Amino acid sequence: PIQYRDYSVWENEYNKSEDLKLNENYWVNKFKDCEFTQLNLPYDYKLSANRSYKGNRIANVIDEKQFRKIERYAKKIGASPYMFFITAFLVLLYKYTGQEEITLGSPIANRDRNETKRMMGMLVNNIVVKGNINENETFKVFLDEVKEQVLNDLSYQPYPFDMLIKKIGIKTDNSRNPLFDVMFTYQNENKEFPRIENKPLEVVYANTHTSKFNLSLEILPNTHTLNLEYNTDLFRENTAVNIIEHYLFILQQITEMPNISISDINMITSKEKKLLNKFNKTD
């Protein structure tokens, strides 16, 4: 009874409403002093004036018990798994770049009406999470800050992303996305896949060999998998593998020690420590 054309009508009505102004004020105030500085990531190749979309994707399947442990732990300390994983990702980006202000894109379902829950069609919008990182804070304090921000972002999520770019007045160029270089996605999929004639199905993810952003981290809780999509004109595959390993190492530390300060979170894995010790044997 309710179809995508109905959603189109609702969206047009929303774009003329007072709610649009309310949501607009929230997003504009959030970013009025933001510099949107390009992230100084460990690129293997020089940034080009004309952004390419050549990419690759690597997957890392986490042990299911470990993944569920992280999910339960996040809920125990009052956060959703999405908030926990995105905060850990912000810490990773800070460790790589040393930049205290980091903006991160994240797609959301944008199905806030009950009628849209099962509607076929593309309703997705982007929110922009801003991490203001103080390395002397504990991870738990930073997580609480991100949690509060994300809850507010979701409350104002219907505001169109393209309008935000125009309203902030950012100069766009061909070398980068205007608001963020990195994307984070948490796929809240149904727990059960459909069946055909009582035969189970599984999702097969295609590697399109494209990358819409410099880096995109995707969490698939249903299969306890991390997918990292990266621009191959910027990163070697070995660097992308290292990024996933460092992220997993950070997750391990903050799960075991939530009150660890961000400055004490270690990036160097035990494998890399052995390599360092080998190089440092200069006697």
Disulfide bonds with the S-S distance in Angstrom:
none
